[in-house]
Amino acid sequence: MTIDTKILSALRAAGEGGVAGTELSQDLGISRAAVWSRVEELRSLGYEIEASPHMGYRLLSAPDLLHADDLHAALGKIKIIGRDIRVFEETTSTNDVIEKLARDNVPEGAVVFAESQTRGRGRLGRKWMSPARKGLWFSILLRPAMRPATVTQLTIAAATGLFRAIRAQTGITPEIKWPNDILIHGKKIAGILTELSAELDKVKYVILGLGIDVNITTAEFPAELRKLATSLRIETGRLQNRADLAIKILQELDRDYDRVCAGQFESVADEWEEHCTTLGQHVVIHIGDRILRGTAESLDSDGALLLRTQHGQLDRIIGGDVTIEKS
């Protein structure tokens, strides 16, 4: 934990009460002048920190930026996801950065945020629009002890975590669309991209990439996306605090990853099914050149979709493009 993380943790824990400079100095093992220097650096980043002879230091407000030390400070106790947080002003894709960390044997739980991406991507290599400071674009490194065939469980768990976090922060109840989308009023608000490196029977690592449209305005969406995509700002009518949302998402993802690793996927799947708008619908699924039609019934124990085809056969589907057939 860095000095800045400890200072921000202390300020957040103190709330309105404030923290004396002497107390910070003693707790951190540095001089009061060094504490002042770090506070000045945080102020230069946009943190509004009051200094009073009677109240000590108080955190009045935080800027609209993703700051690794502050995310650590606010995250609280987690088990895996978020124990290593890195923030880039710009990168090609956060999945690319995590892939390099994975090859360098960085432990699981590392999270990479980017304020903007130049080559953000979704499923099937599609471009993901990632405007600067308008959303949450991040990836997580996981090293689960599971078979490659069951990695779909992590996509399901990520969807339930996103669902709860968005609902908790905004009061809006989103929808889950199989296999990897979060919708509000039928428009896409977030997507999940799961990539993995595996041997025949063993997962080496999984990269969980997430993109959430937070403060994008209607005018900022390309014309061709305005009927398909939306943002939390559009849906709530107000700017959202991206850092607070990021913290809540990491907490919920950590919770569900722990549930999956503990063999409790069934409870995660039950929650997913409760909020998934794909189940029970007549759907068309495009898998490469194949086209399947049928009714989306449920998930199997590995997280795959069970599709009852036109011919009464129950097919197990891991991924594909889904369109709901209108009757």
PyMOL commands that set and color helices and strands:
alter all, ss='L'
color gray80, all
select helices_A, chain A and resi 3-17+21-28+32-44+68-75+94-103+123-125+148-150+152-170+218-220+223-225+232-236+242-261+265-275
alter helices_A, ss='H'
color red, helices_A
select strands_A, chain A and resi 48-52+56-61+84-88+110-114+135-142+175-177+181-184+187-198+203-213+282-287+290-299+305-309+314-317+321-324
alter strands_A, ss='S'
color yellow, strands_A
deselect
rebuild
show_as cartoon
